[in-house]
Amino acid sequence: MSRKTGCLRADAATIASAYTYPVPREIFPTGKKTARYGLVVRRAGEGNRPLEPVAMEWGFPTKVASKRDPAVKLDKFVTNARNLASSMWKPSIANPDRRCLVPFTHFAEPHPDGGTGDDGKPRQMWFSLPDQPIAFFAGLWRPTERGDAYAFCTTSPNPTVDPWHPKAMPAILHPRDLRHGSTAAMKTP
């Protein structure tokens, strides 16, 4: 693996050796009880600031009031950073070391017609970038009581995603932006 700042070069075996959790076919957010991990690329904490692949739990933990009894606080894991002005995201946005790249080959949004797929799971609309076998979302991470956790940033949907999910879509980085994606200034509303 290259140790140059702003560049990750590794073969699949090297990346797999850094990933100590079972590699799932699909990655889903952390549930109420089950931690689920995904691979992210972040700046290393030492040396000349190289990038490193790390497995992290998907979803920033927070507490929300129960609908039945507002005095009871329930665990919730927030997977998408939509409102960057929120106090939940500000510490990670302010610190470039808390930014990460989230690799993906495909991503899904809930199918607008709902229903269940042939696998028994909620029906999804799948998207990919045909000219990029692996692409990256802009992400944020932070340490938590259970270990490091990440979420990816979202943006307004592009013309391909908008008909299926008009609310938002993951913020996909252009390859030319990967080198600066974890260090560039982030603008908040």
Secondary structure, 3 states (H helix, E strand, C coil): CCCCCCCCCCCHHHHHHHCCCCCCCCCCCCCCCCCCEEEEEEECCCCCCCEEEEEEEECEEEEEECCCCCCCEEEEEECEECCCCCCCCHHHHHCHHHEEEEEECEEEEECCCCCECCCCCECEEEEECCCCCCEEEEEEEEEECCEEEEEEEEECCCCCCCCCCCCCEECEECHHHCCCCCCCCCCCC
